[in-house]
């Protein structure tokens, strides 16, 4: 029993040292931020930001740091609505949120299993070319040809759980007719997509490298 406990503790310390060695946060900031992650983020997003269930939480590993921090601040200010997330950020400072953004941006994204929606599929066509008849722009025009996003402007999408992508498209669709400026483009796009088109492009995004 003592040997098992020692082995687990040693493994945890090694994992922490590897993470810290790759972090731009200083030692004190890193340890404090990792404590926050363990206490409030890990249950849904995982210690490294690679959540396992898209119906519960998105992958946030390797996401743009500034984008992540902005989303946390939007939850705190009530601009973005989610009961669980609003409760979590209630006691976080601006610095905490900035550091969480940095922490998760430096984690390695684990690729997802591709769904049967690859080259030549409806999902690929929507992502790369949009839907001309419905005036839906290509996802790649903002999120990049590989879904890696544009830092500080548009989030990274590649390897994201398809369930989460569909859920978020439906969230955008249900926003009122005058959403905040940052959400207006996605509302305008989502209301033009059918459920089948949402599922197709979400499946394609999950398989993006």
C-alpha positions, 0 to 999 in steps of 0.5 A: 500500500505504501509503495503504491502511494509513493509511486502515485505521488512520484508520478504526480510530481513528475507530471507536474514538473513536465507541465511546468517545464513547458509553461510560460507561467512562473512557478508560483503562478503555475502552481496556483493555477493548477490548484484552480484547475484541479479544484474546479476545472478538471472534473469536466475539462480534464487536467490537461483540457482534453475533456472526454465527453462533448455532451458535458464540456468542450476540449480547451487544450491548445485553445487560444489563451486570450480567447479562453480568458475572454470567455471566462470573463463573459461568464462572470459578467453574465454576457455568456449564460451557463449556470455551472460556468457562472458559478465556477468563475464567480470567485475567480479574479481577472488574473486567475482567468488570464492565467487559466487561459495561458495554462490551457493554451499550453496543453497538448490537444489530443486528436479525436476519432474521425467520424465518417464525414471526410473528403468530399462529404457534406461536412467538408463542403460546408466547412471549406466552401459554405452553402451558397444557396443559403448564404452560409459562409465557409467555416474556414474563412474565420476558423482557418483551413485546418480549424486552428482558428485566428488568435484573439479573434476566432477559436480553434475548432479542430478535434472538438467533440462533434456533440459540443459543436452541434450543441453550441450551434443550437445555442447560437440559433436560440439567441434573441434577434439582437445578440451581442456583437461578438455572437451576431455572426454565429447566430446569423449562420446557425439559423440558416443551417438544418439539423443535418447540416449542423451534424455533418459539419460538426462530424467533419470538425471532430476529425480535423487534424 
